[in-house]
Amino acid sequence: MNQVSLPCGWAVRSLRDEDYAGICALVAARSRMTGDGATFSREDLERWLNRPRFDREKDVLIVVDVGDTVVGMASVDNEGEPFTSVGIGVSIHPDHQENEQAWDALGAWCLKRASEIAERAEDDVRVVTHGQALPEDAARRATLERAGFEVVRVFNRMGIDLGDLPPEPDWPDGITWRIADIEADEGLLIGLYQETFRDHWGHVERPREVLVQAYRMQMQTEGDLFDPSLQMLALDGDDVAGLVIARRHIGQDTSKGFIYLLGVRPAWRRRGLGLALLQHGFAELHRRGLRHVELDMDSESLTGALRLYERAGMHAVRQTIRYEKEVRSGVDLATRTLDQ
């Protein structure tokens, strides 16, 4: 384990099963402080820590105080091939929010581990490490900035109150829809994701097996909350034109619905299909009793998605700032402009 310099009496260790309750309490305390409304159960944590490619011995670090209470945690997110980006996360309990030594020590540990994962990328490929913070989370933002991270993007959490009767979708001529089959349509869904998000900022082409693994893990992570009937395809004859995937929960909060994915294939854009798919997602969530729906989007979307969501009546309810730091220079495989 890499050496970490922490305040007197604090200690670091690898994850233990008995740390789960303390980690959940840490997440809850930080959520109350930032007001982000995040909910995180023990089951969520267990699934997250057992996801593919995650090494429990190397990719997470627990910090405890003299009373053996969890006061901090650091983790890295190995996103798999082509290893162009490694996510990092540092959390310190609000009671110790001003302790820069603790923040910086965990941040340095994350960067070292991220550099080790980055070595798996091809030699000529650019690799970055990234972190994110809410605008209100001053300590986390300051930690990233002291470590040399720069702001590269701001993402919006958009929301809408549906009321008693949201508008039914106005489908373009010839368009129908059906529910996707989670097994038979697995390859189709993955192909649609790659095609429809290729022109989104930060998108990286990944091997099919990596995406299949992520798709299956997402369903496992949601457990009983996963609703396969909310994976919906738009059809133009025999051709699939787009998709919308919704969730009847945000984390453990079942009072709000979520639009997880919305994509239209290039040949069917500029015809109102994106708005119809979005409204269809709203309508299906409303039928399941949800009256508020949210989604995440790039505030500087290369495809002009913000205009679509605003036309649908959505507005920004929160923002998240994405930071990046270059680990190694080289060919950037991520989409940055539409010219790519």
PEMOUR-V584956 format. One record per residue. N is the residue number from 0. RES is the residue in one small letter. PHI is phi in whole degrees, -180 to 180 (NA if undefined). Layout:
# PEMOUR-V584956
n=<N & N>
res=<RES & RES>
phi=<PHI & PHI>
This chain:
# PEMOUR-V584956
n=<0 & 1 & 2 & 3 & 4 & 5 & 6 & 7 & 8 & 9 & 10 & 11 & 12 & 13 & 14 & 15 & 16 & 17 & 18 & 19 & 20 & 21 & 22 & 23 & 24 & 25 & 26 & 27 & 28 & 29 & 30 & 31 & 32 & 33 & 34 & 35 & 36 & 37 & 38 & 39 & 40 & 41 & 42 & 43 & 44 & 45 & 46 & 47 & 48 & 49 & 50 & 51 & 52 & 53 & 54 & 55 & 56 & 57 & 58 & 59 & 60 & 61 & 62 & 63 & 64 & 65 & 66 & 67 & 68 & 69 & 70 & 71 & 72 & 73 & 74 & 75 & 76 & 77 & 78 & 79 & 80 & 81 & 82 & 83 & 84 & 85 & 86 & 87 & 88 & 89 & 90 & 91 & 92 & 93 & 94 & 95 & 96 & 97 & 98 & 99 & 100 & 101 & 102 & 103 & 104 & 105 & 106 & 107 & 108 & 109 & 110 & 111 & 112 & 113 & 114 & 115 & 116 & 117 & 118 & 119 & 120 & 121 & 122 & 123 & 124 & 125 & 126 & 127 & 128 & 129 & 130 & 131 & 132 & 133 & 134 & 135 & 136 & 137 & 138 & 139 & 140 & 141 & 142 & 143 & 144 & 145 & 146 & 147 & 148 & 149 & 150 & 151 & 152 & 153 & 154 & 155 & 156 & 157 & 158 & 159 & 160 & 161 & 162 & 163 & 164 & 165 & 166 & 167 & 168 & 169 & 170 & 171 & 172 & 173 & 174 & 175 & 176 & 177 & 178 & 179 & 180 & 181 & 182 & 183 & 184 & 185 & 186 & 187 & 188 & 189 & 190 & 191 & 192 & 193 & 194 & 195 & 196 & 197 & 198 & 199 & 200 & 201 & 202 & 203 & 204 & 205 & 206 & 207 & 208 & 209 & 210 & 211 & 212 & 213 & 214 & 215 & 216 & 217 & 218 & 219 & 220 & 221 & 222 & 223 & 224 & 225 & 226 & 227 & 228 & 229 & 230 & 231 & 232 & 233 & 234 & 235 & 236 & 237 & 238 & 239 & 240 & 241 & 242 & 243 & 244 & 245 & 246 & 247 & 248 & 249 & 250 & 251 & 252 & 253 & 254 & 255 & 256 & 257 & 258 & 259 & 260 & 261 & 262 & 263 & 264 & 265 & 266 & 267 & 268 & 269 & 270 & 271 & 272 & 273 & 274 & 275 & 276 & 277 & 278 & 279 & 280 & 281 & 282 & 283 & 284 & 285 & 286 & 287 & 288 & 289 & 290 & 291 & 292 & 293 & 294 & 295 & 296 & 297 & 298 & 299 & 300 & 301 & 302 & 303 & 304 & 305 & 306 & 307 & 308 & 309 & 310 & 311 & 312 & 313 & 314 & 315 & 316 & 317 & 318 & 319 & 320 & 321 & 322 & 323 & 324 & 325 & 326 & 327 & 328 & 329 & 330 & 331 & 332 & 333 & 334 & 335 & 336 & 337 & 338 & 339>
res=<m & n & q & v & s & l & p & c & g & w & a & v & r & s & l & r & d & e & d & y & a & g & i & c & a & l & v & a & a & r & s & r & m & t & g & d & g & a & t & f & s & r & e & d & l & e & r & w & l & n & r & p & r & f & d & r & e & k & d & v & l & i & v & v & d & v & g & d & t & v & v & g & m & a & s & v & d & n & e & g & e & p & f & t & s & v & g & i & g & v & s & i & h & p & d & h & q & e & n & e & q & a & w & d & a & l & g & a & w & c & l & k & r & a & s & e & i & a & e & r & a & e & d & d & v & r & v & v & t & h & g & q & a & l & p & e & d & a & a & r & r & a & t & l & e & r & a & g & f & e & v & v & r & v & f & n & r & m & g & i & d & l & g & d & l & p & p & e & p & d & w & p & d & g & i & t & w & r & i & a & d & i & e & a & d & e & g & l & l & i & g & l & y & q & e & t & f & r & d & h & w & g & h & v & e & r & p & r & e & v & l & v & q & a & y & r & m & q & m & q & t & e & g & d & l & f & d & p & s & l & q & m & l & a & l & d & g & d & d & v & a & g & l & v & i & a & r & r & h & i & g & q & d & t & s & k & g & f & i & y & l & l & g & v & r & p & a & w & r & r & r & g & l & g & l & a & l & l & q & h & g & f & a & e & l & h & r & r & g & l & r & h & v & e & l & d & m & d & s & e & s & l & t & g & a & l & r & l & y & e & r & a & g & m & h & a & v & r & q & t & i & r & y & e & k & e & v & r & s & g & v & d & l & a & t & r & t & l & d & q>
phi=<NA & -61 & -65 & -129 & -95 & -128 & -57 & -56 & 93 & -86 & -141 & -116 & -159 & -72 & -64 & -122 & -60 & -73 & -83 & -57 & -62 & -66 & -66 & -60 & -66 & -63 & -62 & -63 & -65 & -69 & -66 & -64 & -68 & -85 & 73 & -80 & 74 & -66 & -124 & -148 & -98 & -60 & -63 & -58 & -64 & -61 & -66 & -63 & -78 & -113 & -74 & -58 & 74 & -86 & -102 & -60 & -83 & -114 & -104 & -143 & -132 & -106 & -115 & -126 & -91 & -64 & -93 & 66 & -91 & -69 & -117 & -167 & -156 & -130 & -151 & -124 & -117 & -81 & -86 & 85 & -53 & -90 & 61 & -86 & -149 & -124 & -84 & -128 & -146 & -127 & -134 & -123 & -57 & -54 & -64 & -122 & -57 & -90 & -85 & -63 & -59 & -67 & -56 & -68 & -64 & -70 & -63 & -65 & -62 & -61 & -64 & -64 & -67 & -62 & -65 & -66 & -67 & -62 & -65 & -80 & -72 & -59 & -60 & -96 & -98 & -73 & -127 & -126 & -112 & -135 & -141 & -140 & -154 & -74 & -54 & -78 & -88 & -62 & -66 & -66 & -62 & -64 & -62 & -63 & -69 & -65 & -85 & 94 & -76 & -125 & -70 & -117 & -164 & -123 & -111 & -99 & -95 & -96 & -139 & -151 & -92 & -80 & 71 & -83 & -152 & -70 & -65 & -73 & -66 & -100 & -69 & -59 & -53 & 86 & -94 & -124 & -145 & -151 & -79 & -76 & -89 & -63 & -99 & -65 & -100 & -56 & -64 & -64 & -63 & -68 & -63 & -63 & -60 & -61 & -71 & -79 & -106 & -61 & -100 & -100 & -55 & 88 & -66 & -128 & -67 & -125 & -58 & -56 & -65 & -67 & -70 & -61 & -61 & -66 & -62 & -69 & -67 & -60 & -64 & -64 & -61 & -78 & 58 & -68 & -79 & -69 & -119 & -63 & -75 & -101 & -104 & -125 & -112 & -95 & -119 & -120 & 66 & -91 & -90 & -88 & -99 & -176 & -151 & -138 & -120 & -117 & -130 & -93 & -166 & -125 & 62 & -96 & -85 & -92 & -89 & -130 & -91 & -144 & -92 & -81 & -144 & -143 & -145 & -126 & -65 & -51 & -68 & -111 & -80 & 66 & -125 & 88 & -72 & -60 & -65 & -63 & -64 & -63 & -66 & -65 & -62 & -58 & -63 & -68 & -67 & -62 & -64 & -94 & 95 & -84 & -117 & -137 & -133 & -132 & -156 & -109 & -153 & -73 & -67 & -114 & -42 & -66 & -100 & 74 & -63 & -58 & -63 & -61 & -68 & -69 & -63 & -79 & 97 & -86 & -144 & -70 & -112 & -165 & -127 & -128 & -99 & -102 & -112 & -137 & -139 & -73 & -90 & -154 & -77 & 156 & -72 & -85 & -87 & -87 & -68 & -120 & -138 & -70 & -62 & -67>
